[in-house]
Amino acid sequence: MMELLRAGQAGSVESNDIFILIGPNEKGKGLEWHLESPVKSIYGDKIKEEIMEILKKYKITDAIVQVTDRGALPFTVKARTEAAILRAIKKD
C-alpha cells in the first residue's frame, strides 16, 4: 500500500483537460470524492472509474480526491491521476 505524503496535483482547467488534486486522508477513512464537471451526470461514474483504476494500481485506499474536469479523454484522466499520485508519494 502506497502512502500519500502530501497533496499532489496535475492538469489544468483548460478545455479538454482535467485538474486532479490527490491528498492524504486519515487512515481508515477511505476515499473522499469531490468531482466537478459539466458532464458529471453523463460521465461522472466513468471518470471516477478511470481514476479508481490508477488508485488501485498504486494501492491507495485513503485519499481525498478533488477533480475538475473540462472534457478530458480517458487517457488524459489516467495520466493526470498517475502524475498527481507520483507527486504526492515523492519524498523530498
PyMOL Python script that loads the backbone (N, CA, C, O; Angstrom):
from pymol import cmd

cmd.read_pdbstr("""\
ATOM      1  N   MET A   1       0.844  -1.175   0.000  1.00  0.00           N
ATOM      2  CA  MET A   1       0.000   0.000   0.000  1.00  0.00           C
ATOM      3  C   MET A   1       0.891   1.241   0.000  1.00  0.00           C
ATOM      4  O   MET A   1       1.791   1.371   0.829  1.00  0.00           O
ATOM      5  N   MET A   2       0.630   2.144  -0.935  1.00  0.00           N
ATOM      6  CA  MET A   2       1.370   3.397  -1.008  1.00  0.00           C
ATOM      7  C   MET A   2       0.781   4.390  -0.018  1.00  0.00           C
ATOM      8  O   MET A   2      -0.424   4.404   0.237  1.00  0.00           O
ATOM      9  N   GLU A   3       1.660   5.219   0.532  1.00  0.00           N
ATOM     10  CA  GLU A   3       1.211   6.252   1.451  1.00  0.00           C
ATOM     11  C   GLU A   3       1.410   7.611   0.804  1.00  0.00           C
ATOM     12  O   GLU A   3       2.497   7.930   0.321  1.00  0.00           O
ATOM     13  N   LEU A   4       0.370   8.392   0.801  1.00  0.00           N
ATOM     14  CA  LEU A   4       0.463   9.750   0.289  1.00  0.00           C
ATOM     15  C   LEU A   4       1.119  10.608   1.358  1.00  0.00           C
ATOM     16  O   LEU A   4       0.641  10.664   2.491  1.00  0.00           O
ATOM     17  N   LEU A   5       2.197  11.269   1.009  1.00  0.00           N
ATOM     18  CA  LEU A   5       2.929  12.095   1.956  1.00  0.00           C
ATOM     19  C   LEU A   5       2.408  13.531   2.004  1.00  0.00           C
ATOM     20  O   LEU A   5       2.523  14.216   3.020  1.00  0.00           O
ATOM     21  N   ARG A   6       1.843  13.963   0.901  1.00  0.00           N
ATOM     22  CA  ARG A   6       1.352  15.335   0.762  1.00  0.00           C
ATOM     23  C   ARG A   6       0.343  15.360  -0.370  1.00  0.00           C
ATOM     24  O   ARG A   6       0.072  14.328  -0.983  1.00  0.00           O
ATOM     25  N   ALA A   7      -0.202  16.501  -0.646  1.00  0.00           N
ATOM     26  CA  ALA A   7      -1.095  16.638  -1.798  1.00  0.00           C
ATOM     27  C   ALA A   7      -0.261  16.703  -3.065  1.00  0.00           C
ATOM     28  O   ALA A   7       0.801  17.325  -3.094  1.00  0.00           O
ATOM     29  N   GLY A   8      -0.749  16.061  -4.100  1.00  0.00           N
ATOM     30  CA  GLY A   8      -0.120  16.119  -5.412  1.00  0.00           C
ATOM     31  C   GLY A   8      -1.164  16.518  -6.433  1.00  0.00           C
ATOM     32  O   GLY A   8      -2.323  16.117  -6.334  1.00  0.00           O
ATOM     33  N   GLN A   9      -0.756  17.303  -7.409  1.00  0.00           N
ATOM     34  CA  GLN A   9      -1.715  17.771  -8.402  1.00  0.00           C
ATOM     35  C   GLN A   9      -1.149  17.637  -9.806  1.00  0.00           C
ATOM     36  O   GLN A   9       0.063  17.576 -10.012  1.00  0.00           O
ATOM     37  N   ALA A  10      -2.061  17.593 -10.757  1.00  0.00           N
ATOM     38  CA  ALA A  10      -1.668  17.530 -12.163  1.00  0.00           C
ATOM     39  C   ALA A  10      -2.831  18.042 -13.004  1.00  0.00           C
ATOM     40  O   ALA A  10      -3.991  17.951 -12.605  1.00  0.00           O
ATOM     41  N   GLY A  11      -2.506  18.571 -14.153  1.00  0.00           N
ATOM     42  CA  GLY A  11      -3.515  19.023 -15.102  1.00  0.00           C
ATOM     43  C   GLY A  11      -3.850  20.489 -14.980  1.00  0.00           C
ATOM     44  O   GLY A  11      -3.181  21.248 -14.279  1.00  0.00           O
ATOM     45  N   SER A  12      -4.908  20.872 -15.684  1.00  0.00           N
ATOM     46  CA  SER A  12      -5.358  22.264 -15.683  1.00  0.00           C
ATOM     47  C   SER A  12      -6.867  22.290 -15.854  1.00  0.00           C
ATOM     48  O   SER A  12      -7.502  21.249 -16.022  1.00  0.00           O
ATOM     49  N   VAL A  13      -7.427  23.472 -15.809  1.00  0.00           N
ATOM     50  CA  VAL A  13      -8.868  23.619 -16.009  1.00  0.00           C
ATOM     51  C   VAL A  13      -9.162  24.165 -17.406  1.00  0.00           C
ATOM     52  O   VAL A  13     -10.228  24.727 -17.658  1.00  0.00           O
ATOM     53  N   GLU A  14      -8.205  23.991 -18.297  1.00  0.00           N
ATOM     54  CA  GLU A  14      -8.404  24.378 -19.693  1.00  0.00           C
ATOM     55  C   GLU A  14      -9.352  23.390 -20.365  1.00  0.00           C
ATOM     56  O   GLU A  14      -9.551  22.282 -19.867  1.00  0.00           O
ATOM     57  N   SER A  15      -9.926  23.778 -21.471  1.00  0.00           N
ATOM     58  CA  SER A  15     -10.815  22.909 -22.227  1.00  0.00           C
ATOM     59  C   SER A  15     -10.098  21.625 -22.628  1.00  0.00           C
ATOM     60  O   SER A  15      -8.927  21.655 -23.004  1.00  0.00           O
ATOM     61  N   ASN A  16     -10.796  20.508 -22.547  1.00  0.00           N
ATOM     62  CA  ASN A  16     -10.282  19.171 -22.893  1.00  0.00           C
ATOM     63  C   ASN A  16      -9.193  18.672 -21.956  1.00  0.00           C
ATOM     64  O   ASN A  16      -8.412  17.798 -22.333  1.00  0.00           O
ATOM     65  N   ASP A  17      -9.127  19.206 -20.750  1.00  0.00           N
ATOM     66  CA  ASP A  17      -8.150  18.750 -19.762  1.00  0.00           C
ATOM     67  C   ASP A  17      -8.899  18.446 -18.467  1.00  0.00           C
ATOM     68  O   ASP A  17     -10.121  18.569 -18.382  1.00  0.00           O
ATOM     69  N   ILE A  18      -8.127  18.049 -17.474  1.00  0.00           N
ATOM     70  CA  ILE A  18      -8.689  17.735 -16.168  1.00  0.00           C
ATOM     71  C   ILE A  18      -7.665  18.138 -15.113  1.00  0.00           C
ATOM     72  O   ILE A  18      -6.465  17.934 -15.297  1.00  0.00           O
ATOM     73  N   PHE A  19      -8.134  18.704 -14.023  1.00  0.00           N
ATOM     74  CA  PHE A  19      -7.267  19.059 -12.901  1.00  0.00           C
ATOM     75  C   PHE A  19      -7.566  18.077 -11.775  1.00  0.00           C
ATOM     76  O   PHE A  19      -8.711  17.925 -11.350  1.00  0.00           O
ATOM     77  N   ILE A  20      -6.522  17.419 -11.303  1.00  0.00           N
ATOM     78  CA  ILE A  20      -6.682  16.433 -10.240  1.00  0.00           C
ATOM     79  C   ILE A  20      -5.766  16.780  -9.080  1.00  0.00           C
ATOM     80  O   ILE A  20      -4.570  17.006  -9.264  1.00  0.00           O
ATOM     81  N   LEU A  21      -6.334  16.819  -7.889  1.00  0.00           N
ATOM     82  CA  LEU A  21      -5.596  17.040  -6.659  1.00  0.00           C
ATOM     83  C   LEU A  21      -5.875  15.844  -5.757  1.00  0.00           C
ATOM     84  O   LEU A  21      -7.024  15.574  -5.405  1.00  0.00           O
ATOM     85  N   ILE A  22      -4.819  15.136  -5.389  1.00  0.00           N
ATOM     86  CA  ILE A  22      -4.947  13.959  -4.535  1.00  0.00           C
ATOM     87  C   ILE A  22      -4.104  14.183  -3.292  1.00  0.00           C
ATOM     88  O   ILE A  22      -2.909  14.467  -3.380  1.00  0.00           O
ATOM     89  N   GLY A  23      -4.736  14.053  -2.136  1.00  0.00           N
ATOM     90  CA  GLY A  23      -4.026  14.255  -0.884  1.00  0.00           C
ATOM     91  C   GLY A  23      -4.362  13.170   0.121  1.00  0.00           C
ATOM     92  O   GLY A  23      -5.320  12.418  -0.058  1.00  0.00           O
ATOM     93  N   PRO A  24      -3.572  13.095   1.173  1.00  0.00           N
ATOM     94  CA  PRO A  24      -3.809  12.061   2.185  1.00  0.00           C
ATOM     95  C   PRO A  24      -5.110  12.287   2.944  1.00  0.00           C
ATOM     96  O   PRO A  24      -5.528  13.420   3.183  1.00  0.00           O
ATOM     97  N   ASN A  25      -5.727  11.193   3.310  1.00  0.00           N
ATOM     98  CA  ASN A  25      -6.896  11.202   4.178  1.00  0.00           C
ATOM     99  C   ASN A  25      -6.528  10.386   5.410  1.00  0.00           C
ATOM    100  O   ASN A  25      -5.598   9.580   5.354  1.00  0.00           O
ATOM    101  N   GLU A  26      -7.229  10.573   6.509  1.00  0.00           N
ATOM    102  CA  GLU A  26      -6.947   9.813   7.712  1.00  0.00           C
ATOM    103  C   GLU A  26      -7.049   8.314   7.428  1.00  0.00           C
ATOM    104  O   GLU A  26      -7.914   7.861   6.679  1.00  0.00           O
ATOM    105  N   LYS A  27      -6.139   7.561   8.048  1.00  0.00           N
ATOM    106  CA  LYS A  27      -6.121   6.116   7.848  1.00  0.00           C
ATOM    107  C   LYS A  27      -7.477   5.513   8.220  1.00  0.00           C
ATOM    108  O   LYS A  27      -8.032   5.797   9.282  1.00  0.00           O
ATOM    109  N   GLY A  28      -7.990   4.683   7.327  1.00  0.00           N
ATOM    110  CA  GLY A  28      -9.269   4.037   7.549  1.00  0.00           C
ATOM    111  C   GLY A  28     -10.480   4.837   7.093  1.00  0.00           C
ATOM    112  O   GLY A  28     -11.602   4.334   7.153  1.00  0.00           O
ATOM    113  N   LYS A  29     -10.281   6.069   6.638  1.00  0.00           N
ATOM    114  CA  LYS A  29     -11.389   6.927   6.205  1.00  0.00           C
ATOM    115  C   LYS A  29     -11.820   6.645   4.761  1.00  0.00           C
ATOM    116  O   LYS A  29     -12.904   7.056   4.346  1.00  0.00           O
ATOM    117  N   GLY A  30     -10.976   5.948   4.001  1.00  0.00           N
ATOM    118  CA  GLY A  30     -11.328   5.634   2.617  1.00  0.00           C
ATOM    119  C   GLY A  30     -11.099   6.809   1.683  1.00  0.00           C
ATOM    120  O   GLY A  30     -10.298   7.705   1.950  1.00  0.00           O
ATOM    121  N   LEU A  31     -11.829   6.773   0.583  1.00  0.00           N
ATOM    122  CA  LEU A  31     -11.698   7.817  -0.433  1.00  0.00           C
ATOM    123  C   LEU A  31     -12.812   8.838  -0.269  1.00  0.00           C
ATOM    124  O   LEU A  31     -13.980   8.488  -0.100  1.00  0.00           O
ATOM    125  N   GLU A  32     -12.428  10.106  -0.323  1.00  0.00           N
ATOM    126  CA  GLU A  32     -13.381  11.214  -0.259  1.00  0.00           C
ATOM    127  C   GLU A  32     -13.335  11.908  -1.615  1.00  0.00           C
ATOM    128  O   GLU A  32     -12.283  12.391  -2.034  1.00  0.00           O
ATOM    129  N   TRP A  33     -14.463  11.958  -2.291  1.00  0.00           N
ATOM    130  CA  TRP A  33     -14.530  12.477  -3.661  1.00  0.00           C
ATOM    131  C   TRP A  33     -15.166  13.856  -3.736  1.00  0.00           C
ATOM    132  O   TRP A  33     -16.142  14.153  -3.048  1.00  0.00           O
ATOM    133  N   HIS A  34     -14.582  14.694  -4.595  1.00  0.00           N
ATOM    134  CA  HIS A  34     -15.157  15.989  -4.961  1.00  0.00           C
ATOM    135  C   HIS A  34     -14.968  16.091  -6.473  1.00  0.00           C
ATOM    136  O   HIS A  34     -13.851  16.298  -6.947  1.00  0.00           O
ATOM    137  N   LEU A  35     -16.055  15.946  -7.232  1.00  0.00           N
ATOM    138  CA  LEU A  35     -15.973  15.943  -8.691  1.00  0.00           C
ATOM    139  C   LEU A  35     -16.828  17.054  -9.267  1.00  0.00           C
ATOM    140  O   LEU A  35     -18.026  17.146  -8.999  1.00  0.00           O
ATOM    141  N   GLU A  36     -16.189  17.893 -10.061  1.00  0.00           N
ATOM    142  CA  GLU A  36     -16.887  18.970 -10.761  1.00  0.00           C
ATOM    143  C   GLU A  36     -16.669  18.761 -12.255  1.00  0.00           C
ATOM    144  O   GLU A  36     -15.534  18.640 -12.716  1.00  0.00           O
ATOM    145  N   SER A  37     -17.754  18.721 -12.996  1.00  0.00           N
ATOM    146  CA  SER A  37     -17.661  18.540 -14.438  1.00  0.00           C
ATOM    147  C   SER A  37     -18.969  18.957 -15.083  1.00  0.00           C
ATOM    148  O   SER A  37     -20.041  18.695 -14.537  1.00  0.00           O
ATOM    149  N   PRO A  38     -18.893  19.605 -16.241  1.00  0.00           N
ATOM    150  CA  PRO A  38     -20.134  19.946 -16.932  1.00  0.00           C
ATOM    151  C   PRO A  38     -20.860  18.701 -17.462  1.00  0.00           C
ATOM    152  O   PRO A  38     -22.038  18.769 -17.815  1.00  0.00           O
ATOM    153  N   VAL A  39     -20.162  17.582 -17.517  1.00  0.00           N
ATOM    154  CA  VAL A  39     -20.757  16.334 -17.997  1.00  0.00           C
ATOM    155  C   VAL A  39     -20.851  15.289 -16.878  1.00  0.00           C
ATOM    156  O   VAL A  39     -20.902  14.088 -17.143  1.00  0.00           O
ATOM    157  N   LYS A  40     -20.874  15.758 -15.633  1.00  0.00           N
ATOM    158  CA  LYS A  40     -20.894  14.855 -14.473  1.00  0.00           C
ATOM    159  C   LYS A  40     -22.072  13.883 -14.520  1.00  0.00           C
ATOM    160  O   LYS A  40     -21.907  12.700 -14.220  1.00  0.00           O
ATOM    161  N   SER A  41     -23.240  14.359 -14.886  1.00  0.00           N
ATOM    162  CA  SER A  41     -24.412  13.490 -14.893  1.00  0.00           C
ATOM    163  C   SER A  41     -24.288  12.366 -15.920  1.00  0.00           C
ATOM    164  O   SER A  41     -24.871  11.297 -15.739  1.00  0.00           O
ATOM    165  N   ILE A  42     -23.548  12.594 -16.973  1.00  0.00           N
ATOM    166  CA  ILE A  42     -23.377  11.583 -18.018  1.00  0.00           C
ATOM    167  C   ILE A  42     -22.119  10.749 -17.801  1.00  0.00           C
ATOM    168  O   ILE A  42     -22.165   9.524 -17.904  1.00  0.00           O
ATOM    169  N   TYR A  43     -20.987  11.408 -17.500  1.00  0.00           N
ATOM    170  CA  TYR A  43     -19.690  10.727 -17.442  1.00  0.00           C
ATOM    171  C   TYR A  43     -19.047  10.670 -16.063  1.00  0.00           C
ATOM    172  O   TYR A  43     -17.928  10.176 -15.929  1.00  0.00           O
ATOM    173  N   GLY A  44     -19.729  11.163 -15.041  1.00  0.00           N
ATOM    174  CA  GLY A  44     -19.140  11.190 -13.705  1.00  0.00           C
ATOM    175  C   GLY A  44     -18.679   9.828 -13.217  1.00  0.00           C
ATOM    176  O   GLY A  44     -17.578   9.705 -12.680  1.00  0.00           O
ATOM    177  N   ASP A  45     -19.499   8.806 -13.393  1.00  0.00           N
ATOM    178  CA  ASP A  45     -19.125   7.458 -12.953  1.00  0.00           C
ATOM    179  C   ASP A  45     -17.922   6.935 -13.729  1.00  0.00           C
ATOM    180  O   ASP A  45     -17.056   6.273 -13.156  1.00  0.00           O
ATOM    181  N   LYS A  46     -17.861   7.224 -15.016  1.00  0.00           N
ATOM    182  CA  LYS A  46     -16.738   6.774 -15.849  1.00  0.00           C
ATOM    183  C   LYS A  46     -15.442   7.474 -15.439  1.00  0.00           C
ATOM    184  O   LYS A  46     -14.383   6.847 -15.403  1.00  0.00           O
ATOM    185  N   ILE A  47     -15.519   8.754 -15.132  1.00  0.00           N
ATOM    186  CA  ILE A  47     -14.338   9.495 -14.683  1.00  0.00           C
ATOM    187  C   ILE A  47     -13.818   8.889 -13.381  1.00  0.00           C
ATOM    188  O   ILE A  47     -12.616   8.662 -13.237  1.00  0.00           O
ATOM    189  N   LYS A  48     -14.719   8.626 -12.436  1.00  0.00           N
ATOM    190  CA  LYS A  48     -14.318   8.008 -11.167  1.00  0.00           C
ATOM    191  C   LYS A  48     -13.708   6.627 -11.400  1.00  0.00           C
ATOM    192  O   LYS A  48     -12.725   6.264 -10.754  1.00  0.00           O
ATOM    193  N   GLU A  49     -14.279   5.872 -12.306  1.00  0.00           N
ATOM    194  CA  GLU A  49     -13.776   4.530 -12.624  1.00  0.00           C
ATOM    195  C   GLU A  49     -12.338   4.597 -13.152  1.00  0.00           C
ATOM    196  O   GLU A  49     -11.493   3.788 -12.768  1.00  0.00           O
ATOM    197  N   GLU A  50     -12.071   5.556 -14.027  1.00  0.00           N
ATOM    198  CA  GLU A  50     -10.730   5.712 -14.595  1.00  0.00           C
ATOM    199  C   GLU A  50      -9.723   6.124 -13.519  1.00  0.00           C
ATOM    200  O   GLU A  50      -8.588   5.648 -13.511  1.00  0.00           O
ATOM    201  N   ILE A  51     -10.137   7.002 -12.622  1.00  0.00           N
ATOM    202  CA  ILE A  51      -9.266   7.418 -11.522  1.00  0.00           C
ATOM    203  C   ILE A  51      -9.041   6.251 -10.562  1.00  0.00           C
ATOM    204  O   ILE A  51      -7.922   6.024 -10.102  1.00  0.00           O
ATOM    205  N   MET A  52     -10.109   5.516 -10.266  1.00  0.00           N
ATOM    206  CA  MET A  52     -10.001   4.357  -9.363  1.00  0.00           C
ATOM    207  C   MET A  52      -9.022   3.315  -9.902  1.00  0.00           C
ATOM    208  O   MET A  52      -8.293   2.691  -9.131  1.00  0.00           O
ATOM    209  N   GLU A  53      -9.004   3.128 -11.204  1.00  0.00           N
ATOM    210  CA  GLU A  53      -8.074   2.168 -11.815  1.00  0.00           C
ATOM    211  C   GLU A  53      -6.630   2.496 -11.436  1.00  0.00           C
ATOM    212  O   GLU A  53      -5.845   1.602 -11.122  1.00  0.00           O
ATOM    213  N   ILE A  54      -6.291   3.768 -11.468  1.00  0.00           N
ATOM    214  CA  ILE A  54      -4.925   4.178 -11.135  1.00  0.00           C
ATOM    215  C   ILE A  54      -4.702   4.138  -9.617  1.00  0.00           C
ATOM    216  O   ILE A  54      -3.624   3.748  -9.167  1.00  0.00           O
ATOM    217  N   LEU A  55      -5.690   4.528  -8.835  1.00  0.00           N
ATOM    218  CA  LEU A  55      -5.557   4.440  -7.379  1.00  0.00           C
ATOM    219  C   LEU A  55      -5.326   2.993  -6.952  1.00  0.00           C
ATOM    220  O   LEU A  55      -4.507   2.730  -6.071  1.00  0.00           O
ATOM    221  N   LYS A  56      -6.034   2.066  -7.563  1.00  0.00           N
ATOM    222  CA  LYS A  56      -5.854   0.643  -7.242  1.00  0.00           C
ATOM    223  C   LYS A  56      -4.469   0.166  -7.654  1.00  0.00           C
ATOM    224  O   LYS A  56      -3.844  -0.621  -6.943  1.00  0.00           O
ATOM    225  N   LYS A  57      -3.990   0.635  -8.793  1.00  0.00           N
ATOM    226  CA  LYS A  57      -2.644   0.270  -9.259  1.00  0.00           C
ATOM    227  C   LYS A  57      -1.596   0.602  -8.204  1.00  0.00           C
ATOM    228  O   LYS A  57      -0.650  -0.158  -7.998  1.00  0.00           O
ATOM    229  N   TYR A  58      -1.767   1.740  -7.540  1.00  0.00           N
ATOM    230  CA  TYR A  58      -0.824   2.178  -6.512  1.00  0.00           C
ATOM    231  C   TYR A  58      -1.276   1.777  -5.102  1.00  0.00           C
ATOM    232  O   TYR A  58      -0.643   2.148  -4.113  1.00  0.00           O
ATOM    233  N   LYS A  59      -2.357   1.031  -5.019  1.00  0.00           N
ATOM    234  CA  LYS A  59      -2.887   0.517  -3.748  1.00  0.00           C
ATOM    235  C   LYS A  59      -3.176   1.639  -2.750  1.00  0.00           C
ATOM    236  O   LYS A  59      -2.858   1.535  -1.566  1.00  0.00           O
ATOM    237  N   ILE A  60      -3.777   2.700  -3.250  1.00  0.00           N
ATOM    238  CA  ILE A  60      -4.139   3.835  -2.407  1.00  0.00           C
ATOM    239  C   ILE A  60      -5.596   3.666  -1.986  1.00  0.00           C
ATOM    240  O   ILE A  60      -6.491   3.599  -2.828  1.00  0.00           O
ATOM    241  N   THR A  61      -5.819   3.598  -0.690  1.00  0.00           N
ATOM    242  CA  THR A  61      -7.165   3.358  -0.167  1.00  0.00           C
ATOM    243  C   THR A  61      -7.717   4.529   0.637  1.00  0.00           C
ATOM    244  O   THR A  61      -8.932   4.652   0.785  1.00  0.00           O
ATOM    245  N   ASP A  62      -6.850   5.389   1.156  1.00  0.00           N
ATOM    246  CA  ASP A  62      -7.276   6.539   1.952  1.00  0.00           C
ATOM    247  C   ASP A  62      -6.748   7.809   1.297  1.00  0.00           C
ATOM    248  O   ASP A  62      -5.554   8.099   1.357  1.00  0.00           O
ATOM    249  N   ALA A  63      -7.650   8.565   0.671  1.00  0.00           N
ATOM    250  CA  ALA A  63      -7.222   9.788  -0.021  1.00  0.00           C
ATOM    251  C   ALA A  63      -8.410  10.719  -0.200  1.00  0.00           C
ATOM    252  O   ALA A  63      -9.569  10.302  -0.208  1.00  0.00           O
ATOM    253  N   ILE A  64      -8.080  11.987  -0.343  1.00  0.00           N
ATOM    254  CA  ILE A  64      -9.058  12.990  -0.734  1.00  0.00           C
ATOM    255  C   ILE A  64      -8.769  13.294  -2.202  1.00  0.00           C
ATOM    256  O   ILE A  64      -7.663  13.699  -2.559  1.00  0.00           O
ATOM    257  N   VAL A  65      -9.765  13.094  -3.030  1.00  0.00           N
ATOM    258  CA  VAL A  65      -9.599  13.244  -4.477  1.00  0.00           C
ATOM    259  C   VAL A  65     -10.497  14.387  -4.949  1.00  0.00           C
ATOM    260  O   VAL A  65     -11.723  14.302  -4.877  1.00  0.00           O
ATOM    261  N   GLN A  66      -9.865  15.455  -5.431  1.00  0.00           N
ATOM    262  CA  GLN A  66     -10.602  16.608  -5.945  1.00  0.00           C
ATOM    263  C   GLN A  66     -10.356  16.686  -7.447  1.00  0.00           C
ATOM    264  O   GLN A  66      -9.213  16.721  -7.903  1.00  0.00           O
ATOM    265  N   VAL A  67     -11.451  16.714  -8.207  1.00  0.00           N
ATOM    266  CA  VAL A  67     -11.363  16.645  -9.656  1.00  0.00           C
ATOM    267  C   VAL A  67     -12.184  17.766 -10.276  1.00  0.00           C
ATOM    268  O   VAL A  67     -13.349  17.966  -9.931  1.00  0.00           O
ATOM    269  N   THR A  68     -11.559  18.494 -11.197  1.00  0.00           N
ATOM    270  CA  THR A  68     -12.269  19.476 -12.011  1.00  0.00           C
ATOM    271  C   THR A  68     -12.041  19.076 -13.460  1.00  0.00           C
ATOM    272  O   THR A  68     -10.952  19.260 -14.004  1.00  0.00           O
ATOM    273  N   ASP A  69     -13.064  18.535 -14.069  1.00  0.00           N
ATOM    274  CA  ASP A  69     -12.977  18.029 -15.437  1.00  0.00           C
ATOM    275  C   ASP A  69     -13.513  19.051 -16.424  1.00  0.00           C
ATOM    276  O   ASP A  69     -14.505  19.732 -16.165  1.00  0.00           O
ATOM    277  N   ARG A  70     -12.841  19.141 -17.552  1.00  0.00           N
ATOM    278  CA  ARG A  70     -13.287  20.023 -18.632  1.00  0.00           C
ATOM    279  C   ARG A  70     -13.325  19.256 -19.950  1.00  0.00           C
ATOM    280  O   ARG A  70     -12.970  19.785 -21.003  1.00  0.00           O
ATOM    281  N   GLY A  71     -13.764  17.993 -19.872  1.00  0.00           N
ATOM    282  CA  GLY A  71     -13.930  17.211 -21.088  1.00  0.00           C
ATOM    283  C   GLY A  71     -12.713  16.399 -21.488  1.00  0.00           C
ATOM    284  O   GLY A  71     -12.488  16.154 -22.673  1.00  0.00           O
ATOM    285  N   ALA A  72     -11.923  15.979 -20.502  1.00  0.00           N
ATOM    286  CA  ALA A  72     -10.716  15.200 -20.787  1.00  0.00           C
ATOM    287  C   ALA A  72     -11.065  13.805 -21.289  1.00  0.00           C
ATOM    288  O   ALA A  72     -12.051  13.205 -20.860  1.00  0.00           O
ATOM    289  N   LEU A  73     -10.253  13.306 -22.191  1.00  0.00           N
ATOM    290  CA  LEU A  73     -10.392  11.941 -22.683  1.00  0.00           C
ATOM    291  C   LEU A  73      -9.837  10.963 -21.650  1.00  0.00           C
ATOM    292  O   LEU A  73      -9.038  11.360 -20.801  1.00  0.00           O
ATOM    293  N   PRO A  74     -10.243   9.691 -21.705  1.00  0.00           N
ATOM    294  CA  PRO A  74      -9.824   8.714 -20.695  1.00  0.00           C
ATOM    295  C   PRO A  74      -8.310   8.618 -20.483  1.00  0.00           C
ATOM    296  O   PRO A  74      -7.860   8.520 -19.342  1.00  0.00           O
ATOM    297  N   PHE A  75      -7.525   8.645 -21.546  1.00  0.00           N
ATOM    298  CA  PHE A  75      -6.073   8.539 -21.358  1.00  0.00           C
ATOM    299  C   PHE A  75      -5.511   9.746 -20.627  1.00  0.00           C
ATOM    300  O   PHE A  75      -4.510   9.631 -19.919  1.00  0.00           O
ATOM    301  N   THR A  76      -6.138  10.893 -20.790  1.00  0.00           N
ATOM    302  CA  THR A  76      -5.707  12.100 -20.075  1.00  0.00           C
ATOM    303  C   THR A  76      -6.061  11.986 -18.596  1.00  0.00           C
ATOM    304  O   THR A  76      -5.257  12.340 -17.733  1.00  0.00           O
ATOM    305  N   VAL A  77      -7.245  11.498 -18.308  1.00  0.00           N
ATOM    306  CA  VAL A  77      -7.671  11.312 -16.914  1.00  0.00           C
ATOM    307  C   VAL A  77      -6.686  10.397 -16.189  1.00  0.00           C
ATOM    308  O   VAL A  77      -6.251  10.703 -15.079  1.00  0.00           O
ATOM    309  N   LYS A  78      -6.340   9.283 -16.814  1.00  0.00           N
ATOM    310  CA  LYS A  78      -5.422   8.325 -16.194  1.00  0.00           C
ATOM    311  C   LYS A  78      -4.024   8.908 -16.031  1.00  0.00           C
ATOM    312  O   LYS A  78      -3.398   8.727 -14.986  1.00  0.00           O
ATOM    313  N   ALA A  79      -3.530   9.602 -17.046  1.00  0.00           N
ATOM    314  CA  ALA A  79      -2.187  10.183 -16.978  1.00  0.00           C
ATOM    315  C   ALA A  79      -2.107  11.263 -15.899  1.00  0.00           C
ATOM    316  O   ALA A  79      -1.137  11.318 -15.143  1.00  0.00           O
ATOM    317  N   ARG A  80      -3.115  12.111 -15.828  1.00  0.00           N
ATOM    318  CA  ARG A  80      -3.127  13.166 -14.804  1.00  0.00           C
ATOM    319  C   ARG A  80      -3.220  12.564 -13.407  1.00  0.00           C
ATOM    320  O   ARG A  80      -2.577  13.052 -12.478  1.00  0.00           O
ATOM    321  N   THR A  81      -4.011  11.512 -13.252  1.00  0.00           N
ATOM    322  CA  THR A  81      -4.139  10.850 -11.950  1.00  0.00           C
ATOM    323  C   THR A  81      -2.799  10.270 -11.523  1.00  0.00           C
ATOM    324  O   THR A  81      -2.374  10.449 -10.382  1.00  0.00           O
ATOM    325  N   GLU A  82      -2.138   9.578 -12.438  1.00  0.00           N
ATOM    326  CA  GLU A  82      -0.847   8.973 -12.103  1.00  0.00           C
ATOM    327  C   GLU A  82       0.188  10.040 -11.754  1.00  0.00           C
ATOM    328  O   GLU A  82       0.962   9.868 -10.813  1.00  0.00           O
ATOM    329  N   ALA A  83       0.204  11.129 -12.498  1.00  0.00           N
ATOM    330  CA  ALA A  83       1.152  12.212 -12.209  1.00  0.00           C
ATOM    331  C   ALA A  83       0.891  12.805 -10.821  1.00  0.00           C
ATOM    332  O   ALA A  83       1.834  13.064 -10.074  1.00  0.00           O
ATOM    333  N   ALA A  84      -0.365  13.020 -10.476  1.00  0.00           N
ATOM    334  CA  ALA A  84      -0.707  13.572  -9.154  1.00  0.00           C
ATOM    335  C   ALA A  84      -0.272  12.623  -8.046  1.00  0.00           C
ATOM    336  O   ALA A  84       0.261  13.065  -7.028  1.00  0.00           O
ATOM    337  N   ILE A  85      -0.493  11.323  -8.232  1.00  0.00           N
ATOM    338  CA  ILE A  85      -0.087  10.339  -7.227  1.00  0.00           C
ATOM    339  C   ILE A  85       1.428  10.342  -7.060  1.00  0.00           C
ATOM    340  O   ILE A  85       1.932  10.368  -5.938  1.00  0.00           O
ATOM    341  N   LEU A  86       2.144  10.317  -8.163  1.00  0.00           N
ATOM    342  CA  LEU A  86       3.613  10.292  -8.081  1.00  0.00           C
ATOM    343  C   LEU A  86       4.156  11.522  -7.365  1.00  0.00           C
ATOM    344  O   LEU A  86       5.141  11.427  -6.633  1.00  0.00           O
ATOM    345  N   ARG A  87       3.533  12.659  -7.565  1.00  0.00           N
ATOM    346  CA  ARG A  87       3.949  13.871  -6.861  1.00  0.00           C
ATOM    347  C   ARG A  87       3.606  13.804  -5.374  1.00  0.00           C
ATOM    348  O   ARG A  87       4.320  14.366  -4.544  1.00  0.00           O
ATOM    349  N   ALA A  88       2.514  13.117  -5.039  1.00  0.00           N
ATOM    350  CA  ALA A  88       2.077  13.023  -3.643  1.00  0.00           C
ATOM    351  C   ALA A  88       2.876  12.003  -2.840  1.00  0.00           C
ATOM    352  O   ALA A  88       2.931  12.103  -1.615  1.00  0.00           O
ATOM    353  N   ILE A  89       3.495  11.026  -3.497  1.00  0.00           N
ATOM    354  CA  ILE A  89       4.256   9.996  -2.766  1.00  0.00           C
ATOM    355  C   ILE A  89       5.757  10.257  -2.784  1.00  0.00           C
ATOM    356  O   ILE A  89       6.513   9.585  -2.083  1.00  0.00           O
ATOM    357  N   LYS A  90       6.188  11.225  -3.577  1.00  0.00           N
ATOM    358  CA  LYS A  90       7.619  11.512  -3.699  1.00  0.00           C
ATOM    359  C   LYS A  90       8.158  12.151  -2.427  1.00  0.00           C
ATOM    360  O   LYS A  90       7.586  13.100  -1.891  1.00  0.00           O
ATOM    361  N   LYS A  91       9.272  11.604  -1.962  1.00  0.00           N
ATOM    362  CA  LYS A  91       9.941  12.188  -0.799  1.00  0.00           C
ATOM    363  C   LYS A  91      10.830  13.319  -1.262  1.00  0.00           C
ATOM    364  O   LYS A  91      11.372  13.286  -2.367  1.00  0.00           O
ATOM    365  N   ASP A  92      10.978  14.315  -0.419  1.00  0.00           N
ATOM    366  CA  ASP A  92      11.838  15.467  -0.770  1.00  0.00           C
ATOM    367  C   ASP A  92      13.277  15.061  -0.881  1.00  0.00           C
ATOM    368  O   ASP A  92      14.135  15.897  -1.167  1.00  0.00           O
TER     369      ASP A  92
END
""", "prot")
cmd.dss("prot")
cmd.show_as("cartoon", "prot")
cmd.util.cbc("prot")
cmd.orient("prot")
